[in-house]
Structures are given as structure tokens and as C-alpha cells.
Amino acid sequence: MNNTFLAIDIGSSNITAVIAKHDLEYNINILGTGIQRSGGINKGLIINIEEASKAIKDAVSIAKRTTTELIDTTVVSISGSYSKSIRSSGSVNVPNGLITETEINQVMQMALYNATIVPEYEVVHVVPIFFKVDDSVEVDNPLNMNGSRLEVSVYIVTAKRTALTNIKSALKTSGIEIVKFVLDSYSSALAVLDDQQKKFGAIVINLGATTTEFVYFKGNSIIFNGFIPVGSNHITNDLSVMLHTPPSAAEKIKLEYGSLLRNYSPNNELGVTKVKIPRIGDEESISEVALDYIQTIIHARVEEVLVLVKNKLKKSGHLDNTGSGIVITGGMSYLDGIKKLAEKIYEGIPISVSNPKNIKNGFMSFDEANMATIVGLLFYSLGTNRSYQLDSSKKLVKPLKKDRMMEPKISVVENTSEKPMTQHVREEIQIKDNSTILTPLVRDKKKGVSKFWNKVSEWF
């Protein structure tokens, strides 16, 4: 069994690397963590290998500072932007009448063999939706069952070969040669869903910096996954364009005043209706902007993202079949009022905003929405949240035995060397004071936003 593993979340905003170790009792020890701002990555794709390689190498190097353990396995997240998914099925005879892991592997490999994989794509996951023994009812785990025939229905995730090759090339500078890939949305589902939600089926929407990944997860399997190339950075860009202000000021506006609920009309509780912002190209020049106008810009972009996801889910036929509703996570989920807006858009479907399951350690906080992917990679590597499946090397991944299917015990490894890097970018959460911009002004009559809607219509 591989004991020490490195998990790397390659995001468009940050690169997060975590080294962890699990023992025969399935305790998990966080040995080291590292976070660096991403470079050379846009919308989940590597667009500059040199910059991406440096960011990954720096994150891994920081994580390695506090441990001398040799890494056995490396798991890396991949974006749904370059993935395709299909369904397939397979069946095999059971010669001895007793189903072993040999037959499970054979039937999974048969389902993969029967699938039509696009030539320029490689397999990332082969996850069973259900097994059948002798045409019986669907079963989750057929191991040690008696029968003469074993069938399986699987969900196969593939990814563009060139994209995976670019990731491997970027990892080589860190001395990483062999990796296993895990779909971002699959990882997020493992991190935020509890057993009840998995049993009845749930949709997880991960709202990231430049992408939105979503997955319908039921039992231990992916049923459907999708991707939208829009994220929280697009809100910043919208504000920058519409308000004619530098991106840094637009980001500050988003973090300080980003809300879908707050009342910015005259006589509001805050007593503020306008702010001062610098002009792009001439930051010495200050202009005044109504806060309700800013709110309209933010609302339009967030609504667009949620509607696009809804349309894709509706087209797939899975939107009305989610027994546990929709779970929203990712950095944009911190936006005030996003739950209420989602409830209006997804009429009648329960909506919750969730952070990943916490892993206590002496390095960083994992129970934050923008840590969902890295936490899912840790749980995927630990194995407590997976069924029999084929990984990206097409090898059988085994679940834990039933008596070990429990939440992992967490052991803390204190950092006794230098002070660890615990700060990371939480773009949707906090903001530092800057007296040069965003100065509140006195109340004024709010202005119309007709120009804004004309601008939006040009974009789409």
C-alpha cells in the first residue's frame, strides 16, 4: 500500500500542494503544505508551461520543507474544460461461482474495452454506476457474492491527451514523473457531500476563479459532470470594464461591497450609497459610483453563471432527479446572498452552501470553500470515499473493507522548522484597508443602468 502521497490542486487562482501519509489504521497525517499564486494557467488549461512549472515547483518545495518522507504517489486535479464523459457497460462469466476482485477488474476492463474513446483523449476515471449479478437487482459491491455472470454499468471520464501531457511536463521540474489524475468536480463532491447526500444523489457546483465545475453524484459514482468557463474573476473584469477602473480596484470593490442582498438605496442602514474609485489609466483621477449600480453588475454575472449551469443540468435530464438538492462550494460561494439567488433560479430544489470536511493540522485551514478540490484529493487518496474503479493508469482502485469504512482519524504533525506558509489567497472572503480608493460618499439619487444592459448585450 502506498503510504505517503502528494496531492496537487492546479487552479487558475492558486496552486495548492499537500503531502500526507496514512497508515494501516487509516489515520491521516498532514506532513506539509504549500500554496503559490498560479501562473500560466487560464480556465483550467496550461497556457505557459514555464510559468506553470515554476508555480507548481514552488508550491511543492514549500510543502517538502517540513518532511523528509519519500512520496509514493502523486494525485493531481484536472479541469472539466478539456474532458469528455461517456457511459459504457460490460459483462463477464464467473467460472468458480464466487466473485472476487479478479472478476471485478475483468468486468471493469471489459466495460472500458466496449467504450468508444476519442483517439486524442485518455481515460481518467472508470467509475461503476452499478453492478448486477445474474440479472438480479443493482448492487454496489459484488465482492464475495455468488453468481455465474457479473455485469457493470460505468461512467467513463476522459481528458484531452495534450492537456494531460502539458501537466506532466509542468510537473517534471518538481521531479514528479508518475501521476494519477482526478477530475476537479469529482474531487469536490468527495470533499463536501455526506453519506446521506450521496445515497439520495446531489449536485455539487464548485464556483472557482475562472471556471465553474459541476457534477451529479449518487451512491459512489459520478452520474454526470459539466463545466462553464466563467468564474469569480469575471465579476472583477465586469466591474473593471463597466466602471472604467483598474482590476485591482475592481477586485477590492467586489470583496468590500459584493452582495446580492445588501440595501444600498437611500436611507439604508449603512448610510452609504456611493464610493470613490480611481479611473483606469489615470489613478490620480477619482470618480463616484453608486453602490446599487455595482450590485447590479455583480448580480447579472452571478445569475448568468447559475442559469448556464441550470440549462446544462436540465438538458442532461438530471436536474429534477437530485434527491438531496444542490450543494454550492468554491470561492464565489462566499458572496453574500448567493444561496437566495440560487433558490430563485433552481425553483423548488433545496440549496445549501457547504465547506469541505475539515482536516485539522498545524499548517492551514482546510474547512474553507476554496479548499474543496484539495480536500477531495486527500480523501480520494485515503480511499474512504471511493468504490471499485479504474484510475487514470487503468488499474483497479480498491475501496476500504467494510469494517474500516469510517471517517479518518486526524493526527497533527507540528511544524518544528521554520514558520509554515499558512496564508493563501481568499479572494472572495477578506480585504485589506486601502484609503486611496472606495471612499464612502454622501447619499445621492441612484442612477439608471440602461447603459450597463446595452453593454452586456454586446458581450453575449
Number of C-alpha atoms within 10 A of each C-alpha: 7 12 18 22 22 27 28 28 27 26 27 24 21 22 25 26 28 26 26 24 22 21 13 7 9 20 14 24 21 25 27 28 28 27 26 22 17 21 22 16 21 17 22 23 21 22 15 14 18 14 16 26 24 19 24 29 23 20 25 27 17 18 25 21 16 20 16 9 14 12 16 13 17 20 21 22 24 27 24 28 19 18 21 19 19 15 20 20 22 20 21 17 16 19 11 10 13 15 21 15 14 11 21 24 19 17 23 30 21 18 24 23 13 13 16 10 17 12 8 10 18 19 23 25 27 31 25 27 24 20 24 19 20 13 11 11 9 15 12 16 15 23 14 11 13 16 19 15 19 24 24 25 21 25 23 24 26 23 25 18 16 13 20 19 11 17 23 18 17 23 23 14 14 16 10 16 11 13 17 17 22 24 24 27 29 27 23 29 30 26 28 24 23 14 12 13 20 21 15 15 25 27 30 28 26 28 26 25 26 20 25 28 26 29 26 26 26 23 20 21 23 24 22 21 25 21 21 19 17 21 24 26 21 17 24 22 17 19 23 20 15 16 22 17 22 20 17 12 24 25 23 22 21 24 20 16 20 23 22 20 14 16 17 23 19 17 12 12 10 11 15 20 23 25 20 17 26 21 18 17 10 10 15 11 11 18 16 16 19 22 23 23 20 24 20 15 22 24 19 16 18 22 15 13 18 19 15 15 19 16 12 17 20 12 10 12 11 16 21 12 14 19 18 20 21 25 23 24 29 28 24 25 25 25 20 16 15 22 19 14 17 21 15 12 14 18 9 10 18 16 21 18 17 20 23 25 20 16 20 18 19 17 22 18 14 18 18 19 27 27 23 29 34 28 27 28 29 26 20 19 25 24 17 20 21 19 19 23 26 22 18 19 14 17 14 19 16 14 17 17 9 8 6 12 13 12 11 18 13 16 17 14 18 14 16 8 9 8 9 19 16 12 12 15 14 18 19 25 15 11 14 8 10 10 7 13 17 23 14 17 15 10 16 13 10 16 10 10 13 8 9 15 13 10 12 14 8 7 7 5
